Amino acid sequence: MLSKSDKRNTRIDFSKIKGSLPESIADGHPPGMNNVTVALSAPKSHTITKRKAESLRRDHDARPSKRVLTSSGGGVDATTGLRDLTIPKAVEAGVRSREYIATKRESPWKSFEEKYELKLDGFVTIATRKAQPRGIVIIKRFTGPDAANKMQMLQKIRHDSFLHALECFSFENHLHVVFEHVPTTLAQIAVSPVYLTERELAAIIGQILHGLEYLASNGFEHGSLKCCTVLINAKGQIKITGQECCKSSSGTSSRDVKALGYITMALMQKYCKNDGPIGVENLDRWPSDSNAVDFLSMTTSTTSIKELLKHPLLKCAWEEEDLGWIVELTVISVNRGFKYPQ
C-alpha cells in the first residue's frame, strides 16, 4: 500500500526518455523545465481558475487596440474648399466608413517619387512609393473650385469596375489623389494587332456594363466615357476612370449607352471615334446576324443599362482571364504618349 507522500506527486524526468520524444520537446524545452511535475491527487480547481484568469489577462493585453478613424473636426481647407469629415459625418454623406479616403495635409512627394507622365484621357503622374509597401501608383492633380466636389464624388463611387483611389494629399492649393496603377486603356487595345472574338468583346463590354449599372442604381451617369477613360489591367479586369466627374442622372443613362456604342465599335473596327454614325464596315469579320453587331445596333435604340445586360452577346461564358494575353501583347506593340524628364 502506498503512503500519502507517494500519492501526492509523480515526477517525470524527460531527459531520461529523450529518445522517445520529438526533438522540439526533448531539446527545446524552456530553461528550468527539465523536470515536469504532474499533480495526481492535489485539488485542481483553484489552479485551473487562476491559470485561466492569467491567460485571459495576457490575451487582453496582447490584443491590438481598435483604431478610431477621425479627422480634424469638420473644418474647411481655405485653399481647396475641401471639408474635413469625421467617419460618422462621412457616412452621413453617403460614404462607407471602410472605404473613406483620408486626406493628408502635406506634400505627396514626401511619400512618393515622381517618375514620368503618362497620357490616358489627359496626362497623369506615374510615381513610386518611397517606403514599404513599395509599388507604382497613378497620381492625379485636382485644382480649382470644383476640386472638393471631385473628391466627394470619389468618396461616393467605390466599385470594382472603377479605378481604386487609395489616398489624398492637400498641398499648395491642389488635391493630389493616389490611384492604383493600371496604365493600359481600351484606346490601345483598339489599335493593337489583336482582333477580338465575340467572347473577348463580351468580357470587356460586360465589365463596363456592370460599372455603369452601379452608377445608374445610385443615380449617377459617367458622362465622359470613351476608350481612353476605360483602363484594363494585366488580369483582364476593367477599371473605369474619370469617375470624379460623374453627374446626377436624369433617370436614364442615354449618354453612357451612346458612349458604350462608340467604344464597342472601336473595338470591332480597330479605330476610335466619338461621333458620327455607329456601325461596322467589315461584315466578313462581323456578320450582320452576329450577336456583336446586334448588340452594337441596340446601343442606338435603348437608354437602359439593364436591357443591354440581357443581350445574348453577354450570355456566353466570358471571363476576365480571357483578356490577359491581349493586354500583354498591347503593352509591347502599341506606342504610348508619355513625358519623361531629361
N, C-alpha and C positions, 0 to 999 in steps of 0.2 A: 504493500500500500504506500502511495506517495504522500509525503508530508506537504503541508500548506506552502512551504517555501518552494517545493518542487513544482507546484501547480501554477505559481504566480507568473513566471516568465519562461519563455523558450528563446534561447539565444542562437541565432544562425550566423555563422561566420562565412560570408560569401567568398572570402579568399581561399577557403578550403575546397570550394566546389567551382572554382573559376572555369574549369574546362567544360562544364555543362551549361554555362550561361553565355549569352551574347556578349561580344566584346564591349558594347556600349554600356552594359551593366557591370561586367566584371572589372573593366579597366577604367571606365569613365565616370565612376560614381563620385559625388562631391566629396571634398575633404571632410574628414570627421565622420564619414558614413561607412567605414569599413565593416562595422557590425550593425545589423538592424535587429532591434528587439521587437517582437510581436507579442502584445499582451493577449493572453488567452482567457484569464479569469477576472481581470480587473474591470470595473464598470466603464462603459464606453460612452454613455450618453453625453456626459459633460464635455469630454474631449472632442467628440464629433461636432457638437454645437459650437464650441469655441473655434474649431478649425473652419467651420463654415462661415462664421462671422468674420474671421480674419481674411478668408478668401473673398468674401463679398466686398470688404473694405478695399482689398487690393484691386479687384476688378473695377470698382467705382473710381479709384484714384487713377487707374490706367486708362479709363475710357476718355477719348478725346472730347473736349467740350464743344458744344454746338456753336457754330459761327452765326452771329446775328448780323445780317447784311443791312446796312443803313447808308445814308449819305448825309450831306451836311445840312439837313433840316429844311429843305424846301425853298432855298434861296434861288435867285436868278443870276446867271452869269451875265455881267454887264456887256461883255464883248460879243457873245453868241446868242443871247436870249434864251439859252437852254436852262430849264428849271431842274434843280436837283430834286430827285424823288427818293423818299424812303421806300422800302419794299411795300408796305401797305398802300402807299399812295400810287406806286407803280401798278399794283394790282387793280386799284380803283380806276386807273386809266386804261385798263384792258391788257396789261402786260402780265404774263405768268411769272411768278416770283423766281422759278428756277431758270427762266430764260432772260432775266433782266440783264441788260448790258450796262455795266458800271462805267462812269465817265471819270477819268483821272485828270486832275488839274496840273498837267506837266507836259513837257515835250515828249512826243513819241520816240524821238531819236535817242532818248536815254535807254530805251528798251529795245529799239530796232535800229538796224543799219541799212540805209537805202542802197540798193544795188543798181537798178535801172528802171526805166519806164516802159510799160507795155501798152499797146493800143488794143482796147476792147471796143466799147462804144466810143470812149474817149481814152486819153492816156491815164493810166493808174500807176502807182509806185509798187514795184516788187522789192520786198525787203526781207531781211533775215533777223531772227531773234538773237540778241547778244548773250542771253543766259538760257539755261535749261528750262523747259524742253525746247531745244533749238528746232528751227524749221523755217520754211519760206511762207510768206503771207502776202496778201494784196492790201494796200492801204489807199483808201480814197479820202480826198480832202473836200469838205463841205464848207462853204463860206456864204456870207450874205444873210439877209433877213429870214430866208426860208431854211437855214441850217437846222434850227431847232425842230421845225416841222419834219424835216427829213429824218432826223434822229428818232423822233417819236414814232414815225412810220416804221422804221427798222425795228423798234421795240415791239411793235404790234404784229408784224408779219414774220412769223417763225415757223417754217415748214421745211421738210427735207428737200423739196423741189426748188428752194431758193438758196442763194449763196449765203453761207452762215456768217453772221457778224460776231466777232469774238470779243472785242473791247473798243473803247473810245477814249480819245485824248482831246482835251480842250486846251489849245495853245496858240497864242498870238492871233487872236480873232478868227481862228479856224477850228473846225472839228475834224480830227483825223480818225477815221473808223477803220479798224483792222478786220479783214475778212480772211476766210480760208483761201488757200491758194488753188485756184482752178484756172489755168491760163488758156485753154483751148475753147474757141467759140464755134457755133454752127456755121459761121461765115467761112471758117477754114475747112470744116467738113464738106461744105457745099462745093468748094473749088479743089478739093483733094482728088486724087486719081480714082477714088472708090465710087462705084455706082451701087447705091443701096438696093437691097432686096426689099420686098414688102414687109417682111418680118423685122428687118433692121429699121426701116422707116417707121413702123408701128412702135418700136421700142423708144424712139425719140419722141414721136408725137404723143404717145400715151403718157409719158412722164411730164411733158409740158402741160397736157390737159389736166393732170392731177393737181399741178400747181395752180392753174387758172381756176379750177373748181374750188380749191381752197380760198382763193381770193373772192370769188363770186359768193361763196357761202358766208363770207364775213363782210359783204357789202362793198368790196373794192374791185377796181379794174386796174390792170397794169398801165395800159395807155401808150406805152412806147416799146412794145415788144417787137423785136426783129432778130435777125440771125446773130448779130454781134452782141445782143444782150442775153443770149441763151448760151451758157457755158456747159461743157461736158468734161468730166474727169476721166482718169485712166481706167476706172472701173465701169465706165459707161453710164454713170449717174448724171442726169441733167441737173444743172443749177442755174436758175433764172436770176439775173442780176438787175439792178436798177429799181428794186422794189421800194427804195426810199422816195421815189416819185409817184407811187401809186395814188390814185384818187378814189373818192367815193363814187360808186357806180349809180347809174340811174335806173337800176333794175334789170339791165341787160348787160351782156359782155360783147357788144357789137364790134367795138374797136379791137378787142383782143382776138375775137374769132376771125376778123378780116386779116389781122396781122399773122395769125397762125396759117391762113391760106397762103400768104406770101412766103412764109418760112417753108411750108410743105412744098410749094412749087420750086423754091430754090434748091431744096434737097433732091428733088426729082430731075430738075432741068440742069443742075450743076452751075447755076449762076444766080446771084442775088439781085432782086429789085423790090422796091417798096411801093410801087404804084403801077397803074395800067391794068389791063385785063388779066384775070387769073386763068391759067390753063397750061397744057403741056403740048410741046411740038413733036417730040419723039414718040410716036404711037407704036413703033416697033418694040421699044423697051417698055413702054407703059400703055398697054392696050386700053382702048376706050371702055371696055367692060370690066376692067380690073378694079379691085377694091380701093386701090390707091387713087385712081382717077375719080372714082365715085366720091371718095372722101373729100378730095380737093374741090370737087363741084359743090359738095354740101356746105363748105365754108362760105360760099357765096349766097346761100339761101337760108341760113339759120343764124340766130344770135345766141343760141343756147349751148353752153358747155356740156350740159348733161346729155343732150341729144347727140353731140359729137362722140361722147364716150360710149354710146350704144352702137356706134357704127361697126359693121363687120370687119373692117380693117384691123380694129383693136381687139378682135376676138381670138386672133391667133395667139399661140403660146410664146409671146415675146418675152425676152429677159434683158435686163441691163447688161449682163455679161456678154451678150452678142455684139456689143459695140466697142469693147475694149481694144481689139486689134485695129479697128478703124481709127480710133484716137491715136494710137501709136504710129500708124502709117502717116496720118495727117501731120503729126508733130515733126517728122523727119522729111516731109516732102513739100510743105507749104511755107512760103516766106511770110514773116510777120512784121508788122510795124512796131518799132521799138526805138528808144533813145538810150544810148549808153554814154556816160560822161567820159571824155578822153583825158 
